[in-house]
């Protein structure tokens, strides 16, 4: 309904959807890799904890 009343907003909706997809949370493995890369001390601590 919004598209019929405001056709110019359809492009904006598409842009917002693309941004949401782009900023979806990273997978746990990628978050862990980023965390351990940014915090070497945490990396050492995590290595001591058995998986």
C-alpha distances in whole Angstrom, upper triangle without the diagonal:
4,5,5,7,9,10,13,11,11,14,15,13,15,18,18,17,21,22,22,23,26,27,27,30,33,35,38,41,39,39,43,44,42,44,47,47,46,49,52,54,51,51,55,54,52,54,57,55,55,52
4,5,5,6,8,10,8,8,12,12,10,13,15,15,15,18,20,20,22,24,25,25,29,32,34,37,39,37,37,41,42,40,42,45,45,44,46,50,51,49,49,53,52,50,53,55,53,54,51
4,6,5,5,8,7,6,9,11,9,11,14,15,15,17,19,20,21,23,25,25,29,32,34,37,39,37,37,41,42,40,42,45,45,44,47,50,52,49,50,53,53,51,53,56,54,54,51
4,6,6,9,10,9,13,14,13,15,18,18,19,21,23,23,25,27,29,29,33,35,37,41,43,41,41,45,46,44,46,49,49,48,51,54,56,53,53,57,57,54,57,60,57,58,55
4,6,9,9,10,13,14,14,16,18,19,20,22,24,24,26,28,29,30,33,36,39,42,44,42,42,45,46,44,46,50,49,48,51,54,56,53,54,58,57,55,57,60,58,59,56
4,5,6,8,10,11,11,14,15,16,17,20,21,22,24,25,26,28,31,34,36,39,42,40,39,43,44,42,43,47,46,45,48,51,53,51,51,55,55,53,55,58,56,57,54
4,5,6,8,10,10,12,14,15,16,18,20,21,22,24,26,27,31,33,36,39,41,39,39,43,43,41,43,46,46,45,48,51,53,51,51,55,55,52,55,58,56,56,53
4,6,6,7,9,11,12,13,15,17,18,20,21,22,24,26,29,32,35,38,40,37,37,41,41,39,41,44,43,42,45,49,51,49,49,53,53,51,53,56,54,55,52
4,5,5,6,9,10,10,12,14,15,16,19,20,21,23,26,29,32,35,37,34,34,38,38,36,38,42,41,40,43,46,48,46,46,50,50,48,50,53,51,52,49
4,5,5,6,9,10,11,13,14,15,17,19,20,21,25,28,30,33,35,33,33,37,37,36,38,41,40,39,42,45,48,45,45,49,49,47,49,52,50,51,48
4,5,5,6,9,10,11,13,14,16,17,19,20,24,26,29,32,34,31,32,35,36,34,36,39,38,37,40,43,46,44,44,47,48,45,48,51,49,50,47
4,5,5,6,9,10,11,12,14,15,17,18,22,24,27,31,32,30,30,34,34,32,34,37,36,35,38,41,43,41,42,45,45,43,46,49,47,48,45
4,5,5,6,9,10,11,12,14,16,17,20,23,25,29,31,29,28,32,33,31,33,36,36,35,38,41,43,40,41,44,44,42,44,47,45,46,43
4,5,5,6,9,10,11,12,14,16,19,22,24,27,29,27,27,31,31,30,32,35,34,34,37,40,42,40,40,43,43,41,43,46,45,45,42
4,5,5,6,9,10,11,12,14,18,20,23,26,28,25,26,29,29,27,30,33,32,31,34,37,39,37,37,41,41,39,41,44,43,44,41
4,5,5,6,9,10,11,12,16,18,21,24,26,24,24,28,28,26,28,31,31,30,32,36,38,35,36,39,39,37,40,43,41,42,39
4,5,5,6,9,10,11,14,17,19,23,25,23,23,26,27,25,27,31,30,30,32,35,37,35,35,39,39,36,38,41,40,40,37
4,5,5,6,9,10,14,16,18,22,23,21,21,25,25,23,26,29,28,28,31,34,36,34,33,37,37,35,37,40,39,39,36
4,5,5,6,9,12,14,17,20,22,19,19,23,23,21,23,27,26,25,28,31,33,31,31,35,35,33,35,38,37,38,35
4,5,5,6,10,12,15,18,20,18,18,22,22,21,22,26,25,25,27,30,32,30,30,34,34,31,34,37,35,36,33
4,6,5,9,11,13,17,18,16,17,20,21,20,22,25,24,24,27,30,32,30,29,33,33,30,33,36,34,34,31
4,6,9,10,13,16,18,15,15,19,19,17,20,23,22,22,25,27,30,28,27,31,32,29,31,34,33,34,31
4,6,8,12,14,16,14,13,17,17,15,17,21,20,20,22,25,27,25,25,29,29,27,29,32,31,32,29
4,6,9,12,14,12,12,16,17,15,17,20,20,20,23,25,27,25,25,28,28,25,28,31,29,30,27
4,7,9,11,10,9,12,14,13,14,17,18,18,20,22,24,21,21,25,24,22,24,27,25,26,23
4,6,8,6,6,10,11,10,12,14,15,15,18,20,22,19,19,22,22,20,22,25,23,24,21
4,5,5,6,9,10,11,12,14,15,17,18,20,22,19,18,21,21,18,20,23,21,21,18
4,5,5,6,9,10,10,12,14,15,16,18,19,16,15,18,18,15,17,19,17,18,15
4,5,5,6,9,10,11,12,14,15,16,18,15,14,17,17,14,15,18,17,17,14
4,5,5,6,8,10,10,12,14,16,18,15,14,18,18,15,17,20,19,19,17
4,5,5,6,9,10,11,12,14,16,13,13,16,16,14,16,19,18,19,17
4,5,5,6,8,10,10,12,13,10,9,13,13,10,12,15,14,15,13
4,5,5,6,9,10,11,13,11,9,13,14,12,13,16,16,17,15
4,6,5,6,9,10,13,11,10,14,15,13,15,18,18,20,18
4,5,5,6,9,10,8,8,12,12,11,13,16,16,18,17
4,5,5,6,8,6,5,9,10,8,10,13,14,16,15
4,6,6,10,9,8,11,13,12,13,16,17,19,18
4,6,9,9,9,12,13,13,15,18,18,21,20
4,5,5,6,9,10,11,13,15,16,19,19
4,5,5,6,9,10,11,13,15,17,18
4,5,5,6,9,10,11,13,16,18
4,5,5,6,9,10,11,14,15
4,5,5,6,9,10,13,13
4,6,5,7,9,12,13
4,5,5,7,10,12
4,5,5,8,9
4,5,7,9
4,6,9
4,6
4
